[in-house]
Amino acid sequence: MNSQGEHPTHAKWRKFTNEDLAKLLNNPDDAKLNGDMFFFTGEECDNGHIAVRYSSCDNCVMCADISRAKKVAKDKLKYWDDLFSPKTESNSIAPFGIKKLANY
């Protein structure tokens, strides 16, 4: 719970104060039973982060954010690569492969 008595959500985990961290349970099973989304042990994860963890999967939120950011960057790169890579399709404009808009 945070200082306003609300359960923290994913978007709020960075806003935890030391007081909030002290109130979090330190066992994932207890946190699940209590309905908490997070728990905090104060120990490092495999990648060296000392951060709140998800009670559902024991993952560190910092590792999850890094993984999510890498996926977003990879998806954006794939989008732009697909958009501007040369195509041999008849429905694209050479040399960049930008697809023609249908019905325009």
C-alpha positions in Angstrom: 0.0 0.0 0.0 1.2 3.5 -0.6 0.8 6.5 1.7 -2.7 7.2 0.5 -3.8 3.6 1.5 -4.1 2.5 -2.1 -2.6 -0.7 -3.5 0.2 0.2 -5.9 -0.4 -0.5 -9.5 2.2 -1.3 -12.2 2.5 2.4 -13.2 3.0 3.5 -9.6 5.9 1.2 -8.6 8.6 3.8 -9.1 6.8 6.1 -6.7 7.3 3.9 -3.7 8.8 5.7 -0.7 10.8 3.9 2.0 7.7 3.9 4.1 5.8 2.1 1.3 8.6 -0.4 0.8 8.6 -1.2 4.5 4.8 -2.0 4.3 5.2 -4.5 1.5 5.3 -8.1 2.3 8.6 -9.9 1.7 7.2 -13.2 0.6 5.6 -13.7 -2.8 3.2 -16.3 -1.5 2.0 -14.1 1.3 1.7 -11.1 -1.1 -0.5 -13.3 -3.5 -2.7 -14.4 -0.6 -3.1 -10.7 0.5 -3.9 -9.7 -3.1 -0.8 -7.5 -3.4 0.7 -7.0 -6.9 4.2 -6.5 -5.5 6.5 -7.7 -2.7 10.0 -6.5 -1.6 12.8 -8.5 -0.2 15.6 -6.0 -0.3 17.8 -8.6 -2.0 19.3 -8.3 -5.4 17.8 -10.0 -8.4 19.9 -12.1 -10.8 20.9 -8.9 -12.6 21.8 -6.9 -9.5 18.7 -4.8 -9.1 17.4 -4.1 -5.6 13.8 -3.4 -6.6 10.2 -4.3 -6.0 9.2 -7.7 -7.5 5.9 -8.9 -9.0 4.1 -11.3 -6.7 2.6 -13.2 -9.6 6.0 -14.3 -11.1 8.8 -13.2 -8.7 10.3 -11.0 -11.5 12.1 -7.8 -10.7 10.2 -4.8 -12.1 13.4 -3.3 -13.3 14.2 -6.4 -15.3 10.7 -6.4 -16.7 10.9 -2.8 -17.8 14.3 -3.4 -19.5 12.8 -6.5 -21.3 9.7 -4.5 -22.3 11.9 -1.6 -23.6 14.0 -4.0 -25.7 10.9 -5.6 -27.2 9.4 -2.2 -28.1 12.7 -1.1 -29.7 12.9 -4.3 -31.6 9.3 -3.9 -32.8 9.9 -0.3 -33.9 13.1 -1.3 -35.8 11.2 -4.1 -37.5 8.4 -1.7 -38.5 10.8 0.8 -40.0 12.9 -1.9 -41.6 9.8 -3.4 -43.2 8.5 0.0 -44.3 11.7 1.1 -46.0 13.3 -2.1 -47.2 13.3 -2.8 -50.9 10.4 -4.9 -52.0 9.6 -6.8 -55.2 5.8 -6.8 -54.6 3.7 -5.1 -57.2 1.8 -3.2 -54.5 4.8 -1.3 -53.3 6.7 1.8 -54.6 10.3 1.1 -55.5 12.9 1.5 -54.1 11.7 1.9 -50.6 8.9 -0.6 -50.5 6.3 1.9 -49.2 3.0 0.2 -49.8 0.5 2.0 -52.0 -2.7 3.1 -50.3 -5.7 1.2 -51.6 -8.7 3.2 -53.0 -6.8 6.5 -53.1 
